[in-house]
């Protein structure tokens, strides 16, 4: 089984070929965990203020003026993530 280590650097899908084809062990470096927690806190603070974030709590494209309710935000994010995964998978 292959292993992948996640750090705060920028990755491309080409750097994860094994994760797209087979099981893989993923290790998240401490500084990457801290960066993710920091990013999450900033996003949570912005959302708590009620600010709009494109595709986070709004529609996209022509629907940008529509704000999603808090209960719909998780479903929107899951759908966007699944769509991105399908696009990456189709690149192989």
Contact map, one row per residue, 1 for C-alpha under 8 A:
11100000000000000000001110000000000000000000000000000000000000000000000000000000000000000000
11110000000000000100001110000000000000000000000000000000000000000000000000000000000000000000
11111000000000000000000111100000000000000000000000000000000000000000000000000000000000000000
01111100000000010000000111100000000000000000000000000000000000000000000000000000000000000000
00111110000000000000000001111000000000000000000000000000000000000000000000000000000000000000
00011111000000000000000001111001000000000000000000000000000000000000000000000000000000000000
00001111100000000000000000011011000000000000000000000000000000000000000000000000000000000000
00000111110000000000000000000011001000000000000000000000000000000000000000000000000000000000
00000011111000000000000000000000000000000000000000000000000000000000000000000000000000000000
00000001111100000000000000000000000000000000000000000000000000000000000000000000000000000000
00000000111110100000000000000000000000000000000000000000000000000000000000000000000000000000
00000000011111110000000000000000000000000000000000000000000000000000000000000000000000000000
00000000001111111000000000000000000000000000000000000000000000000000000000000000000000010000
00000000000111111000000000000000000000000000000000000000000000000000000000000000000000000000
00000000001111111000000000000000000000000000000000000000000000000000000000000000000000000000
00010000000111111111000000000000000000000000000000000000000000000000000000000000000000000000
00000000000011111111100000000000000000000000000000000000000000000000000000000000000000000000
01000000000000011111111100000000000000000000000000000000000000000000000000000000000000000000
00000000000000011111111100000000000000000000000000000000000000000000000000000000000000000000
00000000000000011111110000000000000000000000000000000000000000000000000000000000000000001000
00000000000000001111111000000000000000000000000000000000000000000000000000000000000000000000
00000000000000000111111100000000000000000000000000000000000000000000000000000000000000000000
11000000000000000110111110000000000000000000000000000000000000000000000000000000000000000000
11110000000000000110011111000000000000000000000000000000000000000000000000000000000000000000
11110000000000000000001111100000000000000000000000000000000000000000000000000000000000000000
00111100000000000000000111110000000000000000000000000000000000000000000000000000000000000000
00111100000000000000000011111000000000000000000000000000000000000000000000000000000000000000
00001110000000000000000001111101100000000000000000000000000000000000000000000000000000000000
00001110000000000000000000111111100000000000000000000000000000000000000000000000000000000000
00000000000000000000000000011111110000000000000000000000000000000000000000000000000000000000
00000011000000000000000000001111111000000000000000000000000000000000000000000000000000000000
00000111000000000000000000011111111100000000000000000000000000000000000000000000000000000000
00000000000000000000000000011111111110000000000000000000000000000000000000000000000000000000
00000000000000000000000000000111111111000000000000000000000000000000000000000000000000000000
00000001000000000000000000000011111111100000000000000000000000000000000000000000000000000000
00000000000000000000000000000001111111110000000000000000000000000000000000000000000000000000
00000000000000000000000000000000111111111000000000000000000000000000000000000000000000000000
00000000000000000000000000000000011111111100000000000000000000000000000000000000000000000000
00000000000000000000000000000000001111111110000000000000000000000000000000000000000000000000
00000000000000000000000000000000000111111111000000000000000000000000000000000000000000000000
00000000000000000000000000000000000011111111100000000000000000000000000000000000000000000000
00000000000000000000000000000000000001111111110000000000000000000000000000000000000000000000
00000000000000000000000000000000000000111111111000000000000000000000000000000000000000000000
00000000000000000000000000000000000000011111111100000000000000000000000000000000000000000000
00000000000000000000000000000000000000001111111110000000000000000000000000000000000000000000
00000000000000000000000000000000000000000111111111100000000000000000000000000000000000000000
00000000000000000000000000000000000000000011111111111000000000000000000000000000000000000000
00000000000000000000000000000000000000000001111111100000000000000000000000000000000000000000
00000000000000000000000000000000000000000000111111100000000000000000000000000000000000000000
00000000000000000000000000000000000000000000011111110000000000000000000000000000000000000000
00000000000000000000000000000000000000000000011111111000000000000000000000000000000000000000
00000000000000000000000000000000000000000000001001111101110000000010000000000000000000000000
00000000000000000000000000000000000000000000001000111111110000000000000000000000000000000000
00000000000000000000000000000000000000000000000000011111111100010000000000000000000000000000
00000000000000000000000000000000000000000000000000001111111100010000000000011000000000000000
00000000000000000000000000000000000000000000000000011111110000000000000010011000000000000000
00000000000000000000000000000000000000000000000000011111111000000011110010000000000000000000
00000000000000000000000000000000000000000000000000011111111100111111000000000000000000000000
00000000000000000000000000000000000000000000000000000110111111111111000000000000000000000000
00000000000000000000000000000000000000000000000000000110011111110000000000000000000000000000
00000000000000000000000000000000000000000000000000000000001111110000000000000000000000000000
00000000000000000000000000000000000000000000000000000000001111111000000000000000000000000000
00000000000000000000000000000000000000000000000000000000011111111100000000000000000000000000
00000000000000000000000000000000000000000000000000000110011111111110000000000000000000000000
00000000000000000000000000000000000000000000000000000000011001111110000000000000000000000000
00000000000000000000000000000000000000000000000000000000011000111111000000000000000000000000
00000000000000000000000000000000000000000000000000010000111000011111100000000000000000000000
00000000000000000000000000000000000000000000000000000000111000000111110110000000000000000000
00000000000000000000000000000000000000000000000000000000100000000011111110000000000000000000
00000000000000000000000000000000000000000000000000000000100000000001111111000000000000000000
00000000000000000000000000000000000000000000000000000000000000000000111111100000000000000000
00000000000000000000000000000000000000000000000000000000000000000001111111110000000000000000
00000000000000000000000000000000000000000000000000000001100000000001111111111000000000000000
00000000000000000000000000000000000000000000000000000000000000000000011111111100000000000000
00000000000000000000000000000000000000000000000000000000000000000000001111111110000000000000
00000000000000000000000000000000000000000000000000000011000000000000000111111111000000000000
00000000000000000000000000000000000000000000000000000011000000000000000011111111100000000000
00000000000000000000000000000000000000000000000000000000000000000000000001111111110000000000
00000000000000000000000000000000000000000000000000000000000000000000000000111111111000000000
00000000000000000000000000000000000000000000000000000000000000000000000000011111111100000000
00000000000000000000000000000000000000000000000000000000000000000000000000001111111110000000
00000000000000000000000000000000000000000000000000000000000000000000000000000111111111000000
00000000000000000000000000000000000000000000000000000000000000000000000000000011111111100000
00000000000000000000000000000000000000000000000000000000000000000000000000000001111111110000
00000000000000000000000000000000000000000000000000000000000000000000000000000000111111111000
00000000000000000000000000000000000000000000000000000000000000000000000000000000011111111100
00000000000000000000000000000000000000000000000000000000000000000000000000000000001111111110
00000000000010000000000000000000000000000000000000000000000000000000000000000000000111111111
00000000000000000001000000000000000000000000000000000000000000000000000000000000000011111111
00000000000000000000000000000000000000000000000000000000000000000000000000000000000001111111
00000000000000000000000000000000000000000000000000000000000000000000000000000000000000111111
00000000000000000000000000000000000000000000000000000000000000000000000000000000000000011111
